[in-house]
Amino acid sequence: MNKQLWSKAWPHMAAILFFIIISYVYFSPVIDGKVVVGHDNQTWAGMSKETTDFNGSHDSPTLWTNSMFGGMPTYQIAMDSPATAVSFIYSFFTNFPRPVFYLILYLIGFYILLLSLRVNPWLSALGAIGFAFASYNFIIIVAGHSSKAITLAYMAPVIGSVVMSYRSNRWLGAILTAIFLALGIKSGHIQIVYYVMMLLGVFIVSELIYAILEKQIKSFLITSACLLGAAIIAMGINATTLITTYEYGKYSMRGQSSDTAHSSQKSNGGLEKDYITQWSYGVGETMTLLMPDFYGGSSIGTLDENSNTGKKLSSLGADATQIMSTQKWPLYWGSQPSTSGPVYIGAIICFLFVLGLFLVDGKYKWWLLAGTLLSIMLAWGKNFGILTNFFIDYVPYYNKFRTVAMILIIAGYTMPIMAILALQALIKNNIDKAKLTKSLYWAAGITGGLCLLFWLIPSLAGNFVSPEDAQFSGDYVFLKTTLPLDRQAIMKADALRSLIFIVLAAGAIWVYTKNKLKAAHLYLIFAVLFIADMYPVAKRYLNDDNFVSKQTAEATKPTQADKFILQDKSDYRVLNLAVSPFNDASTSYFHKSIGGYHGAKLRSYQDLIDVQLIPEMQAISTVFQHAKTLADVQAPLSKLSVLNMLNMKYLIYNPETMPITNPYANGTQWFVKKIIPVENNSEALRKVGQIDTKHEALVEKTVASSLPATFAKDTTATITLKKYEPNDLVYSYKSSSDQVAIFSEIYYDKGWTAYVNGAKVPYFKANYLLRGIALKPGQYDVEFKFDPPSYSTGNTVSYASSILLVLIVLGGGFFAWRNNVKGKGETGKE
């Protein structure tokens, strides 16, 4: 390696080595083989168990699972996608243990972003630290939001690549955009991708304005066309995921409202506004960007014996040390229903961001400021309804995503970018000293002044009372007084903490402006300050206590109820009332569940839950309150028409006792004696709980007109489940007369196909969301197979796009090599 190449390469090698080391230091328990168990990881384990087990033992993957909500596609659960041009990059980083590789990805992703903006390697590494150690990046790891973390990391260089394409190198920027956007989409969190596209939209509008002013429209259009092509290739590489998701989305909760929608907020599509904005950041809560626990921190926070609560417990004669070490307290007092922690960008980052407003060139400053403000105001959600409602109603696809507070990830990108550009402008030393000094005073005064103000007058933040405080009464009524005092103390401590870091950062810059520090020394000082500021805050929310042994993490033990049910080798479904049945996927780990957990379940099933299943579950609860014998419990189960047609054979009420066996479950399939025509889905949904689903079936008139209204009795007719695989169901049928069979399987015609002895036959929707089929006399097999054309189409597009990207990369590399050789040749001639 020649000296010139080494001089360029070694800073990058040093940065990456540092990133790896600090990641292992932060997550040091992984060295002992420990892992972090996030709630969503446990949830995913339950919802994906049937799918992963099947895929591990079969050559072709299943795209359907029956383990949740009666059955649904696996597209957003655990879908096997084909290997692509970017798969090797994605796989490489997974060689690092979780969660180490998340942090490495955060650091490298933002490092590449800043390099793309022509920031030197040392400042880029500094910026990577500032971005990566933001509190939210660790909170999502401990929650188990793996896809969100990975997507956040890969979308950072997408931002840098797009900026590079417009500002410095059109072709390289476009190629890198295709690669990193493909990785971002592959990571699986489309909401993060969407928000980054919003930020890039702001940037591109800014570029258009400058192109018009500078009369560079042609260059702007060429670059835009190149980036559009890059985006198309990236989407093409992920076509399998995108096409199936787009198809399924129309029928999920995030698609068009069905004609059965009963909500007062029925919309033209997407989620309901209350659901979208349930987690809205408070306006005052925005101060957490600057002061981490401004609003108390976590909804399940910790206090010590020296807190107001601890001292009160001691005065009452309790063992405060023991209690405070084990008890969790509702310290968060903001407007969100609950939170695992705040979005803390960093006191120094906030200070440098404001400084950047004075020092950074307008071509960067204005789009970064606009993106930051848009992010903050949209995160307010229902607390800033004018803007939020406009976006929900008029901005395409915005209403497909919930938890609007998540859009603060945009500020998580833009504020560190501005901060590092401010330092870069400072280092370049081409700013008038008087302007620099004035800007420094303003930035420190604004950010430090806010910290000082809230430290001196904490009541400006509010009354520190949480809605959760109302639950305390009797012996615990004192908490209504002590917890607000503790929250105030926490806020004051963090206000002072942030003030100190701002003063130190501003002081370092002031000394540098007096030529008493070299740039290298300033880099080192800010590296130490960034880590000292952000590392401990991140540790509040993800620390060594969150790690457990791998054996413990992987252990999912069946309860006594599970063990009893698992002895039954027939096909059945379970309703687990010991958990929140429609917000918990643990039951799906062992059984086919009536419930489950998924943010995009079929809309038809959600409507069935709201209109029919919840009332039937309430009826069950009433029975349990008054029943004295098992017979008292079982007898009323015969009236649960909907749960019975879903084949609810077992009911778990207490996980450590035997489940209730339901003798009235309809089974996996049955013949009906009567067809009842209905006008539409809405009528079917209303009436399905009023009929005897074992002997009657609701069918829309357009289909019912081709079926007999009643059927001749054939006591010898049989239909039994012969083969079960989640994507392939085979039934053995025998009858001497025409029959209509109903199956306790969810109707979804975008992939499910019916066959009789291998020949494709039509089937229809019955009882609002089940499958029905008209069968002629005879003895033969009836088969349902799930093989969606959208999946195979997506695979074809993905392969073609991957080949195209490889050819472009190879072609780009060849031309770069040829131009380099040509340049050296011309230099030699001179």
C-alpha positions in Angstrom: 0.0 0.0 0.0 1.6 3.3 -1.1 1.9 6.2 1.3 -0.8 8.3 -0.4 -3.4 5.5 -0.2 -2.4 4.8 3.4 -2.8 8.4 4.4 -6.3 8.4 3.0 -7.3 5.0 4.4 -5.9 5.0 7.9 -8.3 7.6 9.4 -11.3 5.5 8.2 -9.7 2.3 9.5 -9.1 4.0 12.8 -12.7 5.3 13.0 -14.2 1.9 12.3 -11.9 0.2 14.8 -13.0 2.8 17.4 -16.6 2.2 16.5 -16.2 -1.5 17.1 -14.4 -1.1 20.4 -16.8 1.4 21.9 -19.8 -0.8 20.8 -18.3 -3.8 22.6 -17.5 -1.6 25.7 -21.0 -0.3 25.9 -22.5 -3.8 25.4 -19.8 -5.7 27.3 -22.1 -8.4 28.7 -22.2 -9.9 25.2 -18.7 -11.0 25.7 -20.1 -13.4 28.4 -22.7 -14.6 25.9 -25.6 -12.6 27.3 -28.3 -11.0 25.2 -31.0 -8.3 25.5 -34.5 -9.6 25.6 -36.9 -6.9 24.2 -40.7 -7.2 24.5 -41.1 -7.1 20.7 -38.5 -9.8 20.3 -40.5 -12.0 22.6 -43.7 -11.1 20.7 -42.0 -11.9 17.4 -40.9 -15.2 18.7 -44.6 -16.1 19.4 -46.1 -14.8 16.2 -43.4 -16.3 14.0 -43.0 -19.7 15.7 -45.1 -21.7 13.3 -43.5 -20.0 10.3 -39.9 -20.4 11.3 -40.5 -24.0 12.3 -42.0 -24.8 9.0 -39.4 -23.0 6.9 -36.6 -24.7 8.8 -37.9 -28.1 7.8 -39.2 -27.4 4.2 -37.5 -26.4 1.0 -40.3 -23.9 0.1 -41.3 -21.3 2.7 -44.9 -20.8 3.9 -46.4 -17.3 3.3 -49.3 -17.9 5.6 -49.6 -18.7 9.3 -52.6 -19.9 11.2 -51.1 -19.1 14.6 -52.6 -15.6 14.9 -56.0 -14.1 14.3 -57.4 -17.2 12.7 -54.8 -16.9 10.0 -52.9 -14.2 8.1 -50.1 -13.7 5.6 -46.5 -13.8 6.9 -45.4 -10.8 4.8 -44.9 -8.6 7.9 -44.0 -11.4 10.3 -41.2 -13.7 8.9 -41.3 -13.9 5.1 -38.4 -15.5 3.3 -37.2 -13.2 0.6 -34.7 -14.1 -2.2 -31.0 -13.2 -2.0 -30.3 -9.9 -3.6 -27.4 -7.7 -4.7 -27.2 -6.1 -1.2 -27.8 -9.3 0.9 -24.1 -9.9 1.5 -23.7 -6.4 3.0 -26.8 -6.9 5.2 -25.5 -10.3 6.3 -22.0 -9.2 7.0 -23.0 -6.9 9.9 -25.2 -9.6 11.5 -22.0 -11.5 12.2 -21.5 -9.2 15.1 -23.7 -10.2 18.1 -26.9 -8.4 18.9 -27.1 -5.6 20.0 -23.4 -4.8 19.3 -24.1 -4.7 15.5 -26.9 -2.1 16.0 -24.5 0.4 17.5 -21.8 -0.4 14.9 -24.4 0.2 12.2 -25.5 3.5 13.8 -21.9 4.7 13.9 -20.8 3.6 10.5 -24.0 4.8 8.8 -23.8 8.3 10.1 -20.0 8.4 9.5 -20.7 7.6 5.8 -23.4 10.3 5.8 -21.0 13.0 6.9 -18.2 11.9 4.6 -20.7 12.2 1.8 -21.1 15.9 2.8 -17.3 16.3 2.5 -16.8 16.5 6.2 -13.3 15.3 7.2 -13.0 11.8 8.8 -12.3 13.1 12.3 -15.3 15.3 12.4 -17.4 12.6 10.8 -16.4 10.2 13.5 -17.3 12.8 16.1 -20.7 13.3 14.5 -21.2 9.5 14.4 -20.8 9.4 18.2 -23.3 12.3 18.6 -25.9 10.6 16.4 -25.4 7.0 17.6 -25.6 7.7 21.4 -28.9 9.5 21.2 -31.3 8.0 23.8 -34.0 6.9 21.4 -31.5 4.7 19.5 -31.1 2.6 22.7 -34.6 2.7 23.8 -35.8 1.0 20.6 -33.1 -1.7 21.1 -34.2 -2.6 24.6 -37.9 -2.6 23.4 -36.9 -5.2 20.7 -37.5 -2.9 17.7 -34.8 -4.5 15.7 -36.0 -3.6 12.2 -36.4 0.0 13.3 -32.8 0.2 14.6 -31.3 -1.3 11.5 -33.4 0.8 9.2 -32.4 4.0 11.1 -28.8 3.1 10.6 -29.0 2.3 6.9 -31.1 5.4 6.0 -28.4 7.8 7.3 -26.1 7.2 4.3 -29.1 7.5 2.1 -29.4 11.1 3.2 -25.7 11.6 2.5 -25.8 9.9 -0.9 -28.7 12.1 -2.1 -26.9 15.3 -1.0 -23.7 14.1 -2.6 -25.6 13.5 -5.9 -26.8 17.1 -6.0 -23.8 18.8 -4.5 -20.6 17.0 -5.6 -20.8 13.6 -7.5 -24.0 12.9 -9.3 -23.3 9.3 -10.4 -21.5 8.0 -7.3 -24.3 9.6 -5.2 -27.0 7.9 -7.2 -25.2 4.5 -7.1 -24.7 4.8 -3.3 -28.4 5.9 -2.9 -29.5 2.7 -4.7 -27.4 0.5 -2.5 -28.2 2.1 0.9 -31.9 2.6 0.1 -32.1 -1.0 -0.9 -30.6 -1.9 2.5 -32.9 0.5 4.3 -36.0 -1.0 2.7 -34.7 -4.5 3.2 -34.4 -3.8 6.9 -38.1 -3.8 7.1 -39.3 -0.6 8.8 -41.1 1.3 6.1 -42.2 4.0 8.5 -38.6 5.1 9.0 -38.0 5.0 5.3 -41.1 7.1 4.7 -40.0 9.7 7.3 -36.5 9.9 5.7 -38.2 10.4 2.3 -40.1 13.3 3.8 -36.8 14.9 4.9 -35.3 14.3 1.5 -38.3 15.9 0.0 -37.6 19.1 2.0 -34.0 19.0 0.8 -35.0 18.5 -2.9 -37.4 21.4 -2.7 -34.5 23.5 -1.3 -32.3 22.3 -4.2 -35.0 23.2 -6.7 -35.2 26.7 -5.3 -31.5 27.2 -5.5 -31.4 25.7 -9.0 -34.0 28.2 -10.2 -32.1 31.1 -8.6 -28.8 30.0 -10.0 -30.3 28.9 -13.4 -29.2 25.3 -13.0 -32.5 23.6 -13.8 -31.0 21.3 -16.4 -28.4 19.9 -13.9 -31.1 19.6 -11.2 -33.4 17.6 -13.5 -30.6 15.3 -14.6 -29.6 14.6 -11.0 -33.2 14.1 -10.0 -33.7 11.6 -12.8 -30.6 9.7 -11.7 -31.9 9.5 -8.2 -35.3 8.5 -9.3 -33.7 5.6 -11.2 -31.7 4.7 -8.1 -34.9 4.7 -6.0 -36.7 2.5 -8.6 -33.8 0.0 -8.5 -33.7 0.0 -4.7 -37.5 -0.7 -4.6 -37.1 -3.3 -7.4 -34.5 -5.2 -5.3 -37.1 -5.3 -2.5 -40.0 -6.0 -4.8 -40.9 -9.2 -3.1 -41.6 -7.4 0.2 -43.1 -4.2 -1.4 -45.5 -5.9 -3.8 -46.9 -8.4 -1.3 -47.1 -5.6 1.3 -48.9 -3.3 -1.1 -51.3 -6.0 -2.0 -52.0 -7.1 1.6 -52.2 -3.5 2.8 -55.4 -2.9 1.0 -57.1 -5.6 3.1 -55.3 -4.8 6.4 -56.1 -2.2 9.1 -53.9 0.3 7.2 -55.9 0.0 4.0 -59.2 1.4 2.8 -61.9 1.4 5.4 -64.3 -1.5 4.8 -68.0 -0.9 4.3 -68.4 -2.5 7.7 -66.3 0.1 9.5 -68.3 1.2 12.6 -65.9 3.9 13.9 -67.0 7.5 14.0 -63.7 8.3 12.3 -64.3 6.2 9.2 -61.9 7.5 6.6 -61.0 7.0 3.0 -58.1 4.8 4.0 -55.4 4.3 6.6 -55.6 4.2 10.3 -58.0 6.1 12.5 -56.7 9.5 13.7 -57.0 8.6 17.4 -54.9 5.5 16.8 -52.3 7.4 14.7 -51.9 10.2 17.3 -52.2 8.1 20.5 -48.5 8.6 21.1 -48.1 12.3 20.5 -45.1 14.2 22.0 -46.1 17.1 24.2 -45.2 20.6 23.2 -43.4 21.2 26.4 -41.9 17.7 26.2 -39.8 18.9 23.3 -37.4 20.2 25.9 -36.2 16.6 26.3 -34.1 17.1 23.2 -32.0 19.4 25.4 -32.6 18.1 28.9 -33.2 14.3 28.9 -35.6 13.7 31.8 -37.4 17.0 31.6 -40.7 15.1 31.8 -39.5 12.5 34.3 -38.0 10.0 32.0 -39.6 6.5 31.9 -43.1 5.5 32.9 -41.4 2.8 35.0 -38.4 4.7 36.4 -36.3 4.1 39.4 -35.6 6.2 42.5 -33.2 5.8 45.4 -33.6 6.1 49.2 -32.5 9.7 49.1 -35.4 10.7 46.9 -38.5 12.4 48.5 -40.4 9.1 48.1 -37.5 7.2 49.7 -37.3 9.5 52.6 -41.0 9.4 53.2 -40.9 5.6 53.2 -38.1 5.7 55.8 -40.1 8.0 58.0 -42.9 5.5 57.9 -40.6 2.8 59.1 -40.2 0.9 55.8 -37.0 -0.5 54.5 -36.5 2.3 51.9 -33.3 0.8 50.5 -34.9 -2.5 49.7 -38.1 -1.0 48.3 -36.4 1.5 46.1 -34.1 -1.1 44.7 -36.9 -3.2 43.4 -39.9 -0.9 42.9 -40.6 0.9 39.6 -42.2 4.3 39.7 -44.4 6.3 37.2 -41.9 9.1 36.8 -43.1 10.2 33.3 -45.8 12.9 33.6 -46.3 13.9 30.0 -49.3 13.5 27.7 -48.3 10.1 26.1 -50.1 7.0 27.5 -46.6 5.7 28.6 -43.0 5.8 27.4 -39.8 3.9 27.9 -37.8 7.1 27.9 -37.3 10.5 26.2 -35.8 11.5 22.9 -32.6 13.1 24.0 -30.5 14.5 21.1 -27.8 15.9 23.4 -27.2 19.2 25.1 -24.0 19.8 23.2 -25.6 18.8 19.9 -28.5 21.3 20.6 -26.0 24.0 21.4 -24.0 23.3 18.2 -27.2 23.1 16.2 -28.2 26.7 17.3 -24.6 27.8 16.6 -24.9 26.3 13.1 -27.9 28.6 12.4 -25.4 31.4 12.6 -22.4 29.8 10.9 -23.5 27.2 8.4 -24.0 28.0 4.7 -27.6 28.6 3.7 -27.6 25.8 1.3 -27.4 23.4 4.2 -28.8 25.5 7.0 -32.3 26.1 5.7 -33.3 22.6 4.7 -31.8 21.2 8.0 -33.8 23.8 10.0 -37.0 23.2 8.0 -36.6 19.4 8.5 -36.0 19.8 12.2 -39.0 22.1 12.7 -41.3 19.9 10.6 -40.2 16.8 12.6 -40.9 18.5 16.0 -44.2 19.9 15.0 -45.5 16.7 13.5 -44.3 14.8 16.6 -46.7 16.9 18.6 -49.5 15.0 16.8 -52.9 15.8 18.4 -51.3 18.6 20.4 -50.9 20.5 17.1 -53.9 19.2 15.3 -54.0 21.8 12.5 -50.7 20.5 10.9 -51.2 16.8 11.9 -54.8 16.6 10.5 -53.6 18.2 7.3 -50.9 15.6 6.9 -53.2 12.7 7.8 -55.9 13.9 5.3 -53.8 15.1 2.4 -50.3 13.8 2.4 -50.1 10.4 0.7 -49.5 7.4 3.0 -49.0 9.5 6.1 -52.1 8.0 7.6 -50.7 4.5 7.2 -48.4 4.9 10.3 -49.1 5.3 14.0 -47.0 6.7 16.9 -46.4 10.1 15.3 -43.8 10.9 18.0 -41.5 8.6 16.0 -41.0 11.3 13.4 -38.5 12.9 15.8 -36.0 10.6 14.2 -35.8 13.3 11.5 -34.4 15.7 14.1 -32.2 12.9 15.2 -30.5 13.1 11.8 -30.7 16.9 11.1 -29.5 18.2 14.4 -26.2 16.3 14.5 -25.6 17.1 10.8 -26.0 20.8 11.6 -23.9 20.5 14.7 -21.0 18.9 12.8 -21.3 21.4 10.0 -21.1 24.2 12.6 -17.8 22.7 13.9 -16.5 22.3 10.3 -17.3 26.0 9.6 -15.5 26.9 12.7 -12.4 24.8 11.9 -12.1 26.2 8.4 -11.3 29.5 10.1 -12.9 31.7 7.4 -15.5 33.3 9.6 -15.1 36.9 10.9 -14.0 36.8 14.5 -16.5 39.3 15.7 -19.4 37.3 14.0 -18.0 34.1 15.5 -17.9 35.5 19.0 -21.4 37.0 18.7 -22.8 33.7 17.3 -21.1 31.8 20.1 -22.7 34.0 22.8 -26.1 33.7 21.2 -26.0 29.9 20.8 -24.8 29.4 24.4 -27.2 32.0 25.7 -30.2 30.4 24.0 -29.6 26.8 24.9 -27.8 27.4 28.2 -30.3 30.1 29.1 -33.2 27.7 28.8 -31.4 25.2 31.1 -30.6 27.9 33.6 -34.2 29.2 33.5 -35.8 25.8 34.2 -33.2 25.0 36.9 -34.0 28.3 38.7 -37.7 28.3 38.1 -38.8 24.6 37.6 -42.5 25.5 37.9 -42.3 26.9 34.4 -42.3 23.3 33.2 -45.7 22.5 34.8 -47.0 20.9 38.0 -45.2 17.6 37.6 -48.4 15.7 38.3 -49.1 12.5 36.2 -52.5 11.1 35.5 -51.1 7.9 37.1 -50.9 9.7 40.4 -54.7 9.4 40.8 -54.4 5.6 41.5 -52.6 6.2 44.8 -54.9 6.1 47.8 -54.9 4.8 51.4 -51.5 4.0 52.7 -49.9 5.2 49.4 -51.7 8.6 49.2 -48.4 10.3 50.2 -47.1 9.4 46.7 -49.3 12.1 45.3 -47.0 14.6 47.1 -43.6 12.9 46.9 -43.6 11.8 43.2 -44.2 15.4 41.9 -41.3 16.6 44.1 -39.1 13.8 42.8 -40.0 14.6 39.2 -39.1 18.2 39.8 -35.8 17.2 41.3 -35.0 15.0 38.3 -35.8 17.8 35.9 -33.6 20.3 37.8 -30.7 17.9 37.9 -30.9 17.4 34.2 -31.3 21.1 33.5 -28.1 21.8 35.5 -26.4 18.8 33.9 -27.1 20.1 30.4 -26.1 23.7 31.4 -22.7 22.4 32.5 -22.1 20.6 29.2 -23.1 23.6 27.2 -20.8 25.8 29.2 -17.9 23.4 28.7 -18.5 23.1 24.9 -18.8 26.8 24.5 -15.7 27.4 26.6 -13.7 25.0 24.4 -14.8 26.8 21.3 -14.0 30.2 22.9 -10.5 29.0 23.8 -10.1 27.7 20.2 -11.0 31.0 18.8 -8.3 32.6 20.8 -5.8 30.3 19.0 -5.0 28.5 22.3 -6.1 25.1 21.0 -5.3 23.2 17.8 -8.1 21.6 15.8 -6.9 18.1 16.8 -7.2 19.1 20.5 -10.7 20.5 19.8 -11.8 17.2 18.2 -10.5 15.3 21.2 -12.3 17.6 23.7 -15.6 17.3 21.8 -15.3 13.5 21.5 -14.8 13.3 25.3 -17.7 15.8 25.9 -20.1 13.9 23.5 -19.4 10.6 25.2 -19.6 12.1 28.7 -22.9 13.8 27.8 -24.7 11.0 25.9 -23.3 7.7 27.0 -24.6 7.9 30.7 -28.1 9.0 29.5 -28.2 6.1 27.1 -27.2 3.8 30.0 -30.3 4.9 31.9 -32.4 3.1 29.4 -30.2 0.2 28.2 -27.6 -1.1 30.7 -26.1 -4.3 32.0 -29.3 -5.0 33.9 -31.1 -5.5 30.6 -29.0 -8.5 29.7 -29.8 -12.1 30.5 -28.2 -15.4 29.6 -28.9 -16.7 26.2 -30.5 -19.8 27.7 -32.9 -17.7 29.7 -33.8 -15.5 26.7 -34.6 -18.5 24.5 -36.6 -20.4 27.1 -40.3 -20.2 26.5 -41.9 -22.5 28.9 -45.4 -23.9 28.4 -47.9 -23.2 31.3 -50.0 -26.0 32.8 -52.8 -25.0 30.5 -50.5 -25.2 27.5 -49.2 -28.6 28.5 -52.7 -30.0 28.7 -53.8 -28.6 25.4 -50.6 -29.8 23.6 -51.6 -33.4 24.3 -54.4 -32.8 21.8 -53.0 -33.6 18.3 -56.2 -32.5 16.4 -56.6 -29.1 14.8 -58.0 -26.5 17.1 -57.8 -22.8 18.2 -57.3 -21.3 21.6 -58.7 -18.2 23.2 -56.4 -17.0 26.1 -58.2 -14.7 28.4 -55.3 -14.8 30.9 -53.6 -12.2 28.7 -54.9 -9.3 26.6 -55.9 -11.7 23.8 -55.6 -9.2 20.9 -52.4 -7.5 22.1 -50.3 -10.6 23.0 -48.7 -13.2 20.8 -47.5 -15.5 23.5 -50.3 -17.9 22.9 -49.3 -18.3 19.3 -45.9 -19.8 20.3 -47.7 -23.1 21.2 -51.1 -22.9 19.6 -53.2 -21.6 16.8 -54.7 -18.6 18.5 -58.0 -16.7 18.2 -56.0 -13.6 19.2 -52.4 -12.4 18.6 -50.5 -9.2 18.2 -49.9 -7.3 14.9 -50.2 -3.7 13.8 -51.6 -4.7 10.4 -54.0 -7.5 11.0 -56.7 -8.1 8.4 -59.3 -5.3 8.7 -62.1 -7.8 8.4 -60.8 -9.6 11.5 -60.5 -6.4 13.4 -64.1 -5.6 12.6 -65.1 -9.1 13.7 -63.2 -8.5 17.0 -65.0 -5.1 17.6 -68.5 -6.2 16.6 -68.7 -9.9 17.6 -65.7 -11.3 19.5 -65.5 -8.7 22.3 -69.2 -9.1 23.2 -68.8 -12.9 23.2 -65.8 -12.6 25.4 -67.7 -10.3 27.8 -70.4 -13.0 27.9 -67.7 -15.6 28.9 -66.5 -13.3 31.7 -70.1 -13.0 33.0 -70.4 -16.8 33.0 -67.2 -17.2 34.9 -68.4 -14.8 37.6 -71.5 -16.8 38.3 -70.6 -20.4 37.4 -70.1 -23.0 40.2 -69.4 -26.1 38.1 -67.7 -27.0 34.9 -71.1 -27.7 33.4 -72.2 -24.2 34.3 -69.2 -22.9 32.3 -69.5 -25.2 29.3 -73.3 -24.9 28.7 -73.4 -21.2 27.7 -70.5 -21.8 25.2 -73.0 -23.3 22.8 -74.3 -19.7 22.2 -71.0 -18.4 21.1 -71.7 -18.7 17.4 -68.6 -16.7 16.2 -66.0 -18.2 18.5 -67.4 -21.7 17.7 -67.1 -21.2 14.0 -63.4 -20.1 14.5 -63.0 -23.5 16.2 -62.3 -22.3 19.7 -61.8 -25.7 21.3 -59.9 -24.4 24.4 -60.3 -21.5 26.6 -57.5 -20.4 29.0 -58.7 -18.5 32.0 -55.9 -19.3 34.4 -52.6 -20.4 32.8 -51.7 -22.6 35.7 -54.9 -24.6 35.8 -56.6 -26.9 33.2 -58.2 -25.0 30.3 -61.9 -25.1 29.7 -62.7 -27.5 26.8 -65.4 -26.3 24.5 -67.5 -29.2 23.2 -69.4 -26.9 20.9 -66.5 -25.8 18.7 -67.5 -26.3 15.0 -64.3 -28.1 14.1 -62.0 -27.4 11.2 -64.8 -28.0 8.6 -68.5 -28.9 8.5 -71.5 -29.2 6.3 -74.3 -26.6 6.6 -78.0 -27.3 6.0 -79.1 -23.8 5.1 -77.7 -20.9 3.1 -78.9 -17.4 4.2 -78.3 -14.7 1.6 -77.1 -11.3 2.7 -76.7 -8.0 0.8 -73.1 -7.3 1.7 -70.3 -7.6 4.2 -71.9 -5.2 6.6 -75.0 -7.3 6.9 -72.9 -10.4 7.3 -70.9 -8.9 10.1 -74.1 -7.9 12.0 -75.9 -11.2 11.6 -73.1 -13.8 12.0 -73.5 -13.8 15.8 -77.2 -14.3 15.4 -77.2 -17.6 13.4 -76.4 -21.2 14.2 -73.1 -21.3 12.4 -72.9 -25.1 12.8 -75.8 -25.5 10.5 -76.4 -22.2 8.7 -74.1 -20.0 6.6 -74.3 -16.4 5.5 -73.4 -15.9 1.9 -73.6 -12.8 -0.3 -76.6 -12.8 -2.7 -74.4 -12.8 -5.8 -73.0 -16.2 -4.7 -76.0 -17.5 -2.8 -78.1 -17.4 -6.0 -76.1 -20.2 -7.5 -76.4 -22.4 -4.3 -79.4 -24.4 -3.1 -81.1 -22.8 -0.1 -81.3 -26.1 1.7 -79.6 -29.5 1.3 -80.8 -33.1 1.4 -79.8 -34.9 4.5 -77.0 -37.3 4.0 -76.0 -39.0 7.3 -73.1 -40.7 5.5 -71.5 -37.5 4.2 -68.1 -36.8 5.7 -65.3 -34.3 5.3 -62.1 -34.5 7.4 -58.8 -32.8 7.5 -56.3 -35.1 5.9 -53.2 -33.0 5.8 -52.2 -29.8 7.6 -49.5 -27.4 6.6 -50.0 -23.7 7.1 -50.1 -23.0 3.4 -51.6 -26.3 2.2 -54.7 -27.9 3.6 -56.1 -31.2 2.2 -59.5 -32.5 3.2 -61.0 -36.0 2.4 -64.6 -35.7 1.2 -67.3 -38.2 0.6 -71.0 -37.7 0.0 -73.8 -39.1 -2.1 -75.5 -35.6 -2.5 -74.6 -31.9 -3.1 -73.1 -30.3 -0.1 -71.7 -26.9 1.0 -68.7 -27.1 3.3 -67.6 -24.3 5.6 -64.0 -24.2 6.8 -62.8 -22.5 10.0 -60.1 -20.7 7.9 -59.8 -17.1 7.0 -61.0 -16.0 3.5 -58.2 -14.3 1.6 -58.4 -14.7 -2.1 -55.1 -13.0 -2.9 -53.2 -16.3 -2.9 -55.5 -19.0 -1.6 -56.7 -21.3 -4.3 -59.1 -24.3 -4.0 -58.7 -27.6 -5.9 -60.7 -30.7 -6.2 -58.6 -33.7 -7.2 -55.9 -31.3 -8.5 -58.3 -29.2 -10.6 -58.9 -25.6 -9.7 -62.4 -24.8 -8.4 -64.1 -21.7 -7.1 -64.8 -21.0 -3.5 -66.6 -18.2 -1.7 -66.7 -16.1 1.5 -69.1 -17.4 4.1 -70.1 -16.0 7.6 -68.3 -12.7 6.8 -64.7 -14.0 6.7 -64.6 -17.8 6.5 -64.2 -20.0 3.4 -67.0 -22.0 1.8 -67.1 -24.3 -1.1 -69.9 -26.1 -3.0 -69.2 -29.8 -3.5 -70.7 -32.3 -5.9 -71.5 -35.9 -4.9 -68.5 -38.3 -4.9 -65.4 -39.2 -3.0 -62.3 -37.0 -3.5 -59.8 -34.6 -2.0 -60.5 -30.9 -1.5 -57.3 -28.8 -1.2 -56.6 -25.2 -0.3 -53.1 -23.9 -1.3 -51.6 -20.5 -0.6 -49.3 -19.5 -3.5 -49.8 -15.7 -4.1 -48.7 -14.6 -7.6 -47.5 -11.3 -6.0 -44.7 -13.2 -4.3 -43.4 -14.9 -7.5 -43.7 -11.6 -9.4 -41.8 -9.8 -6.7 -39.0 -12.4 -6.8 -38.6 -12.0 -10.6 -38.4 -8.2 -10.3 -36.0 -8.5 -7.4 -33.6 -10.7 -9.3 -33.7 -8.4 -12.4 -33.1 -5.3 -10.3 -30.2 -6.9 -8.5 -28.6 -7.8 -11.8 -29.1 -4.3 -13.0 -27.5 -2.8 -9.9 -24.5 -5.1 -10.2 -24.0 -4.1 -13.8 -24.2 -0.4 -12.9 -21.7 -0.8 -10.1 -19.3 -2.7 -12.3 -19.8 -0.3 -15.1 -19.2 2.7 -12.8 -16.1 1.1 -11.4 -14.7 0.4 -14.9 -15.2 4.0 -16.0 -13.7 5.3 -12.8 -10.7 3.1 -13.3 -10.3 4.1 -17.0 -10.5 7.8 -16.1 -8.0 7.3 -13.4 -5.6 5.5 -15.8 -6.1 8.2 -18.4 -5.5 10.9 -15.9 -2.2 9.3 -14.8 -1.2 8.9 -18.4 -1.8 12.6 -19.2 0.1 13.6 -16.1 3.0 11.4 -17.2 3.1 13.1 -20.6 3.4 16.5 -19.0 
